[in-house]
Amino acid sequence: QVQLQESGGGLVQPGGSLSLSCVFSGSIRSIHSLGWYRQAPGKQRELVASISRGGSTDYTDSVKGRFTISTDIAKKTVSLQMNSLKPEDTAVYYCNIKINFPPRDYWGQGTQVSVSP
């Protein structure tokens, strides 16, 4: 059984930093990419950052230059370093793994990130 567990969320002041970590367990084959999504109240879940098995990264425009995604597949971890946090970064952040065969997504339970004075 595949499980993803996030940690590292919390409350931080604007301009602060947080580091999110996701540890996944179970047998996962044909990983296409790993990523972090977020969902703010009343909004749709959106992709924040992703990293392919080959190491290519992609970020939503609003976090470019502030967030950094990294992974160690051998250690079954994917992390998100978040700097210069803004109130609009407040959301529940979800770890995601996409696999190729069969095509499907795995999700963590989410971790709350709150940015407030």
ABEGO torsion letter per residue (X at the ends): XBBBBBBGBEBBBBGBBBBBBBBBBEBBBGBABBBBBBBBBGBBBBBABBBBAAGBBBBBAAABGABBBBBBAAAGBBBBBBBGBBAAABBBBBBBBBBAOBBBBBBBAEBBBBBBX
